[in-house]
Amino acid sequence: MPSTQSLSETDRRLVAAWAADCAERVLVLFENEAPTDGRPRDAIVRTRAFARGELDAAGEIRRRFVAGRAAHAVSSPAAVAAARSAAQASGVAHMGAHALGAAAYAAKAVGLAAPDEPPAVSDEVAWQLEQMNARVKAALQQLPPLGEDSAGPLGPGLLASGILGSTIRTIQAAIGTSPPLENIR
């Protein structure tokens, strides 16, 4: 049985465009440090092409780790997070839950780039939520709450901790996937 984090291919194509928007918004943080490394930009371009139905899931699944390797080519934490945002976006072809990973890494990148601006992360998350149309929101609402299903990126691993976890929880609460925060024990 496929993971509930997969989503249908139709829904993965919907959320891929949103994930690409999130990743592209912070891409400059990577490109300022590594202007000749096109892997994250290519991942975003390919994610958009997948969203439009121009690329098949199988081909993109094989390529999903390319952008992530670019994170090793930079040293600033904000640039690393930006590369990982692009990598998560490219992973949406494999599993829809990676869209939330793309958003979380983008928010992390913004926060790392603006440490003296406390509202930077919440402003980024607000922007991300504003970019969701009703179909994207409905697709993302199908994902399990963070940490409840270990068969995918929303399991108890890296995306469930720190700023990544708090960002995903905020997004899921805002779209109605997670129980209200006051109900979490």
C-alpha positions in Angstrom: 0.0 0.0 0.0 1.5 3.4 -0.9 2.2 5.9 1.8 -0.5 8.5 2.6 2.3 11.0 2.0 2.5 10.1 -1.6 -0.6 11.8 -3.0 -2.0 11.0 -6.4 0.1 12.0 -9.4 -2.5 14.7 -10.2 -2.2 16.1 -6.7 1.6 15.9 -6.8 1.6 18.0 -10.0 -0.6 20.6 -8.2 1.6 20.9 -5.1 4.8 20.8 -7.2 4.1 24.2 -8.6 3.6 25.7 -5.2 6.7 24.0 -3.9 8.7 25.4 -6.8 7.4 28.9 -5.9 8.5 28.5 -2.3 12.0 27.3 -3.4 12.5 29.8 -6.1 11.8 32.7 -3.7 15.0 31.8 -1.8 17.1 30.6 -4.7 19.1 33.9 -4.7 20.6 33.0 -1.3 22.2 30.0 -3.0 23.1 31.7 -6.3 24.8 34.6 -4.5 27.3 32.2 -3.1 27.5 29.7 -6.0 26.5 31.6 -9.1 27.8 29.0 -11.5 26.1 26.0 -9.8 22.8 25.6 -11.7 21.6 22.4 -9.9 19.0 24.1 -7.6 17.7 26.3 -10.4 17.4 23.3 -12.7 15.6 21.4 -10.1 13.0 24.2 -9.8 12.7 24.4 -13.6 12.1 20.7 -13.8 9.7 20.8 -10.9 7.6 23.3 -12.8 7.8 21.2 -15.9 6.6 18.2 -13.9 3.7 20.3 -12.5 2.7 21.2 -16.1 2.8 17.5 -17.1 5.8 17.9 -19.4 8.0 15.5 -17.4 7.0 12.1 -16.1 7.3 11.1 -12.4 9.7 8.2 -13.0 12.3 10.4 -14.6 12.0 13.0 -11.9 12.2 10.5 -9.2 15.6 9.4 -10.5 16.8 13.0 -10.5 15.5 14.2 -7.2 18.8 14.1 -5.3 20.8 16.3 -7.7 19.8 19.6 -6.2 20.4 18.3 -2.7 24.0 17.6 -3.5 24.4 21.3 -4.3 24.0 22.0 -0.6 27.5 20.7 -0.1 28.9 23.3 -2.5 28.1 26.2 -0.3 29.0 27.2 3.2 26.5 29.7 4.5 23.5 28.0 6.3 21.0 30.1 4.4 22.5 29.0 1.0 22.4 25.3 2.2 18.8 25.7 3.2 17.9 27.3 -0.1 19.5 24.3 -2.0 17.6 21.9 0.2 14.4 23.7 -0.5 15.0 23.2 -4.2 15.8 19.5 -3.6 12.6 19.0 -1.6 10.6 20.7 -4.4 12.1 18.2 -6.9 11.2 15.4 -4.6 7.5 16.1 -5.0 7.4 14.0 -8.1 8.2 11.1 -5.8 6.1 12.0 -2.8 3.8 15.0 -2.4 4.8 15.5 1.3 8.1 17.0 0.0 6.2 20.1 -0.9 6.0 20.9 2.8 9.7 20.2 3.1 10.4 22.7 0.3 8.3 25.4 2.1 10.0 24.6 5.5 13.5 24.8 4.1 12.6 28.1 2.3 11.4 29.6 5.6 14.5 28.3 7.3 16.7 30.0 4.6 14.9 33.3 5.1 15.3 33.1 8.8 19.0 32.3 8.5 19.5 35.1 6.0 17.8 37.7 8.3 18.7 36.7 11.9 18.0 40.3 13.1 14.5 40.2 11.7 12.4 38.0 14.0 9.2 38.2 11.8 11.1 37.0 8.7 10.1 33.3 9.1 6.5 34.0 9.9 6.3 36.5 7.1 7.6 33.9 4.7 5.1 31.3 5.9 2.3 33.9 5.5 3.5 34.5 1.9 3.6 30.7 1.3 0.0 30.3 2.6 -1.2 33.2 0.4 0.2 31.4 -2.7 -1.9 28.3 -2.1 -5.0 28.1 -4.3 -7.9 26.0 -3.1 -6.8 22.9 -5.1 -3.3 23.0 -3.7 -4.7 23.5 -0.2 -7.0 20.5 -0.7 -4.2 18.3 -1.9 -2.0 19.3 1.1 -4.8 18.7 3.5 -4.7 15.0 2.5 -1.2 14.6 4.0 -1.0 13.2 7.5 0.0 15.5 10.4 3.7 15.8 10.9 5.2 12.9 12.8 2.1 10.6 12.6 3.2 8.5 9.6 6.8 7.2 9.4 6.5 6.1 5.8 7.8 9.3 4.2 9.3 12.7 4.8 6.7 13.8 7.4 7.8 11.0 9.7 9.7 11.6 13.0 12.9 12.5 11.2 14.6 15.7 10.1 11.5 17.6 8.9 9.8 17.0 12.2 12.4 18.9 14.3 13.5 22.5 14.9 12.4 25.3 12.6 11.5 22.8 9.9 9.1 21.0 12.1 7.6 24.2 13.5 7.1 25.6 10.0 5.4 22.5 8.8 3.2 22.4 11.9 2.2 26.0 11.3 1.3 25.4 7.7 -0.7 22.3 8.5 -2.5 24.0 11.3 -3.3 27.0 9.0 -4.8 24.7 6.3 -6.6 22.4 8.7 -4.5 19.3 8.5 -3.3 19.3 12.1 -5.3 19.6 15.2 -5.3 23.0 16.7 -2.1 23.6 18.7 -4.0 23.8 22.0 -5.2 20.2 21.4 -1.7 18.8 21.1 -0.5 17.2 24.3 
